Every structure is written in structure tokens, then in C-alpha cells.
């Protein structure tokens, strides 16, 4: 069950402000101090969550940078295999590394389709 934390927090803070007019009076077994204790604990947890989310974002940014660098190396290695005298673009190694071998490529030539007014796309 989803909880609207923002709305509940705002309502409880407003109630706490109102209860400052009767801070020691007990209502259904609870005083202002009981509500304030929950609000303080919630604020502490909010701060911990924010810190953990910031740390996670930093880790994700670092991970993305590592993968971006790896992608650049992958391209350079692929070009190196393609240009190597013993391997080349049609080698089994080239295909095994995830590239499409030259002999397996389509020609690239295709006919355009005609639209309703007769023009080719």
C-alpha cells in the first residue's frame, strides 16, 4: 500500500504547530511530544535516504563513465581486428566479438516504396 509521505508529513507538522497551544494535554493517549518524536525520526530517515540516494547517483555516474570508456575501447578493438593482416572484417574472430562479418552483411541497396502520389521514398 503506497503512502503519500509528503502529505502526511505536512499534515502532522501542521498538527504539531497547532498542538503547541496545548503541549501537555493528552488526546486519545498521545501528546504533542509523541507526534514530534515521530516527526524527528522521520526527518532523520529522510536525511539518511537523501544521503544514500546521492551516493547511489555518484556510483551510477561513475559506472556510466566506465561503460562509456569500455565502449570506446570496444570500437577501437573492432577496428583493430578489421585492419589486422591475420584477421580482418570477414574473420571468425570479428564475428565472435559481436561484429557482423563482411560476408554476412546485406548489400545495402534497396528499392524505395512508392507512396500514394507516385513518389518514391
C-alpha atoms as one frame of an Amber mdcrd trajectory, in Angstrom:
protein
   0.000   0.000   0.000   1.509   3.288  -1.101   1.756   6.073   1.438   1.755
   9.749   0.495   4.647  10.683   2.766   4.751  14.334   1.743   1.075  14.901
   2.506   1.207  13.037   5.833   4.351  14.925   6.867   2.735  18.289   6.088
  -0.452  17.368   7.974   1.491  16.167  11.026   3.705  19.269  11.050   0.617
  21.465  10.901  -0.982  19.485  13.748   2.208  19.771  15.808   2.186  23.536
  15.326  -1.435  23.647  16.461  -0.758  21.412  19.454   1.797  23.906  20.753
  -1.204  25.637  22.303  -1.800  22.521  24.456   1.569  20.747  24.605   0.957
  18.697  27.727  -2.648  17.680  27.124  -3.218  14.050  26.129  -5.551  13.275
  23.205  -6.513   9.592  22.826  -3.328   8.656  24.687  -0.966  10.884  22.682
   0.675  14.227  23.442   2.435  16.714  21.178   5.768  15.184  22.245   4.692
  11.779  20.859   3.912  13.265  17.453   7.099  15.347  17.484   9.174  12.222
  18.215   7.765  10.533  15.111   8.409  13.660  13.041  12.013  13.807  14.263
  12.581  10.126  13.453  11.031  10.641  10.014  13.281  13.643   9.372  16.342
  11.577  10.322  15.277   8.801   7.958  14.614  11.355   5.184  18.173  12.643
   5.620  19.623   9.118   5.513  17.614   8.313   2.392  18.797  11.523   0.699
  22.434  10.701   1.532  22.076   7.138   0.230  20.376   8.337  -2.973  23.189
  10.847  -3.533  25.769   8.089  -3.024  23.874   5.844  -5.436  23.762   8.609
  -8.052  27.521   9.105  -7.735  28.094   5.367  -8.176  25.794   5.253 -11.211
  27.590   8.222 -12.789  30.941   6.531 -12.186  29.604   3.242 -13.632  28.266
   5.057 -16.730  31.667   6.643 -17.291  33.385   3.250 -17.032  30.983   1.719
 -19.568  31.421   4.701 -21.895  35.181   4.174 -21.787  34.684   0.435 -22.387
  32.503   1.213 -25.425  35.274   3.359 -26.879  37.796   0.569 -26.355  35.379
  -1.921 -27.964  35.170   0.218 -31.112  38.955   0.614 -31.296  39.493  -3.124
 -30.787  36.932  -3.861 -33.510  38.726  -1.552 -35.910  41.997  -3.190 -34.922
  40.634  -6.657 -35.710  39.168  -5.413 -39.010  42.507  -3.896 -40.051  44.700
  -6.754 -38.821  46.526  -8.675 -41.554  45.778 -12.078 -39.978  42.103 -11.444
 -39.192  40.139  -8.693 -40.972  36.441  -7.858 -41.317  35.482 -11.326 -42.506
  37.277 -13.338 -39.821  35.628 -15.647 -37.330  37.180 -13.564 -34.545  35.455
 -10.439 -35.889  32.094 -12.225 -35.811  32.790 -13.809 -32.410  33.384 -10.339
 -30.974  29.857  -9.301 -31.909  30.504  -7.596 -35.220  28.783  -8.506 -38.491
  31.264 -10.202 -40.785  31.702  -8.697 -44.232  30.375 -11.842 -45.922  27.223
 -11.743 -43.781  26.315  -8.131 -44.463  23.421  -7.208 -46.698  24.280  -5.230
 -49.811  22.766  -2.015 -48.544  20.967  -1.494 -51.828  17.200  -1.377 -51.692
  14.324  -0.029 -53.677  12.192   2.704 -52.206   8.461   2.142 -51.809   6.036
   4.258 -53.784   3.659   6.487 -51.887   0.088   7.248 -52.936   1.125  10.147
 -55.205   3.710   8.025 -57.035   6.860   9.469 -55.419   9.488   7.051 -54.141
  10.557   7.413 -50.558
